[in-house]
Amino acid sequence: RKFIRRLCCALEGRINPNAIGCSLIKGFQSDKSGNIRQYSHLIAEKLKIQTAVVMGAGSAGEVADGNFSETTIGSVDREVGRILQVLIETPHFLTVVSNDADGVEICSALKNIVACGAGFLDALDHGNSTTAILIRLALIEMIDFVDVFFPDTKLSTFFQSCGIVNLISTCFGCQNRRISEAYIRSQKTLVKVEKDLLNGQKLLGAEISEQIYHMIVRTEAEERFPIFFIIHKIFTREAKPEQLLESMRNSHCAHFRFRHNLDW
Amino acid sequence: RKFIRRLCCALEGRINPNAIGCSLIKGFQSDKSGNIRQYSHLIAEKLKIQTAVVMGAGSAGEVADGNFSETTIGSVDREVGRILQVLIETPHFLTVVSNDADGVEICSALKNIVACGAGFLDALDHGNSTTAILIRLALIEMIDFVDVFFPDTKLSTFFQSCGIVNLISTCFGCQNRRISEAYIRSQKTLVKVEKDLLNGQKLLGAEISEQIYHMIVRTEAEERFPIFFIIHKIFTREAKPEQLLESMRNSHCAHFRFRHNLDW
């Protein structure tokens, strides 16, 4: 994701206008005023081509091994979605095409923040049940987040591979979780941990949590997104990892207030 | 659950009619023609009292240890729900009251079937990503199942602790998963495995999968619920565990057909 802008600039004007773009990049671009933007939008704009996204659970290695995998293709253009489906679907790699391309891309970015939270819980020696609670509360926060900031997305997208599957598999076994745990246990700076364990690459979940944090603060929505809010604060050491549990409690109450009062 | 009918009969007529019942029992009662029934309904009818349910993630041991836990209280009567909430909520044990009591109870029963499927995948040496895919597809099957057989339940219930949290934590760490894996690896009969590993108790997920299987077959809904369908067949050794993957593929297609065509 670091090189995509430069790469697009190099390709600008050299792409067949009938070409189809397809982004697998997770995360957002931020401009100087802190507005975030999907990478697929950047690609589409720079290269002037239709750009779809492919986001789903399963590591590249597992897919290559022929493990049972599935993914979500997000494309506002139905035909582009179908072409990509024909190109990439195999009996072991199932696909669903969704026209909610933004929802697909945003789901897949936000889940990385949650995985960092799962890593913090590991550092506090919590078990799978607590991780499962975090997943539920953060899923609702993700749904609320798109409701507020990307209101054209669809709830059903969260039931796709890019949503719940991606969230669960990321929380149970990815780099974001492991590195976040190491960050807490080691007490090193994030830059040092990234240098030691990621060869200097940025930790995706930490980067996205910072972007989302600024959106939340700017719109004074801290009470509505307490989990997203605290994860960035933990990364900056302004909050202790234990405060994640407090935020889960607040998140639980927030969702109850915002959503579940409607139940009666 | 084995003794509840007998216990209710012993208590019949001896209960203060203002008493509140509260069931934590997971599973269904079956009558001779294969109709299933929630245990809370049996208790309410026999004892002639309001009966709520409490269902959620987190083992009794974890809750007792003061781990961060949450649960769902299901009660059609709002006042009863609130009384139970006041009685059981603590700073570490959060509760949400839902008036979709049937949904709460049914979610919590069905998830045990899925955990057995996760155990079969373990016996086939699949990883967390495949388990996450199973969870997603089976969650959609659960939602479809209540749509068909219990149409008054609510989608939002699946986002509560009794739904998604319970499903994830059960699939990642419960008896149903472990015993189901052992059943496949050992090639013993289920009765023998239950005798050796459960001290002769019935494996809950296997019992529920049989009940659900009969409902599916009777309504010719095999195509709509391929995962629920095959799990029972694997327990009876009429199907091989590998067929679960095939059913996941069919489930994926079934859901695409039944639900996601609406996306366009």
Chai-1 contact restraints between the chains, C-beta under 6 A:
chainA,res_idxA,chainB,res_idxB,connection_type,confidence,min_distance_angstrom,max_distance_angstrom,comment,restraint_id
A,A57,B,S129,contact,1.0,0.0,6.0,A-B,restraint_1
A,A57,B,A132,contact,1.0,0.0,6.0,A-B,restraint_2
A,G58,B,S129,contact,1.0,0.0,6.0,A-B,restraint_3
A,E62,B,S129,contact,1.0,0.0,6.0,A-B,restraint_4
A,F68,B,T130,contact,1.0,0.0,6.0,A-B,restraint_5
A,F68,B,L245,contact,1.0,0.0,6.0,A-B,restraint_6
A,E70,B,I133,contact,1.0,0.0,6.0,A-B,restraint_7
A,R78,B,W264,contact,1.0,0.0,6.0,A-B,restraint_8
A,L94,B,H252,contact,1.0,0.0,6.0,A-B,restraint_9
A,V96,B,F256,contact,1.0,0.0,6.0,A-B,restraint_10
A,V96,B,H260,contact,1.0,0.0,6.0,A-B,restraint_11
A,S98,B,D263,contact,1.0,0.0,6.0,A-B,restraint_12
A,N99,B,D263,contact,1.0,0.0,6.0,A-B,restraint_13
A,N128,B,S169,contact,1.0,0.0,6.0,A-B,restraint_14
A,N128,B,F172,contact,1.0,0.0,6.0,A-B,restraint_15
A,N128,B,G173,contact,1.0,0.0,6.0,A-B,restraint_16
A,S129,B,A57,contact,1.0,0.0,6.0,A-B,restraint_17
A,S129,B,G58,contact,1.0,0.0,6.0,A-B,restraint_18
A,S129,B,E62,contact,1.0,0.0,6.0,A-B,restraint_19
A,S129,B,S169,contact,1.0,0.0,6.0,A-B,restraint_20
A,T130,B,F68,contact,1.0,0.0,6.0,A-B,restraint_21
A,A132,B,A57,contact,1.0,0.0,6.0,A-B,restraint_22
A,A132,B,V165,contact,1.0,0.0,6.0,A-B,restraint_23
A,A132,B,I168,contact,1.0,0.0,6.0,A-B,restraint_24
A,A132,B,S169,contact,1.0,0.0,6.0,A-B,restraint_25
A,I133,B,E70,contact,1.0,0.0,6.0,A-B,restraint_26
A,I133,B,V165,contact,1.0,0.0,6.0,A-B,restraint_27
A,I135,B,I168,contact,1.0,0.0,6.0,A-B,restraint_28
A,R136,B,I164,contact,1.0,0.0,6.0,A-B,restraint_29
A,R136,B,V165,contact,1.0,0.0,6.0,A-B,restraint_30
A,I164,B,R136,contact,1.0,0.0,6.0,A-B,restraint_31
A,V165,B,A132,contact,1.0,0.0,6.0,A-B,restraint_32
A,V165,B,I133,contact,1.0,0.0,6.0,A-B,restraint_33
A,V165,B,R136,contact,1.0,0.0,6.0,A-B,restraint_34
A,I168,B,A132,contact,1.0,0.0,6.0,A-B,restraint_35
A,I168,B,I135,contact,1.0,0.0,6.0,A-B,restraint_36
A,S169,B,N128,contact,1.0,0.0,6.0,A-B,restraint_37
A,S169,B,S129,contact,1.0,0.0,6.0,A-B,restraint_38
A,S169,B,A132,contact,1.0,0.0,6.0,A-B,restraint_39
A,F172,B,N128,contact,1.0,0.0,6.0,A-B,restraint_40
A,G173,B,N128,contact,1.0,0.0,6.0,A-B,restraint_41
A,L245,B,F68,contact,1.0,0.0,6.0,A-B,restraint_42
A,H252,B,L94,contact,1.0,0.0,6.0,A-B,restraint_43
A,F256,B,V96,contact,1.0,0.0,6.0,A-B,restraint_44
A,H260,B,V96,contact,1.0,0.0,6.0,A-B,restraint_45
A,D263,B,S98,contact,1.0,0.0,6.0,A-B,restraint_46
A,D263,B,N99,contact,1.0,0.0,6.0,A-B,restraint_47
A,W264,B,R78,contact,1.0,0.0,6.0,A-B,restraint_48
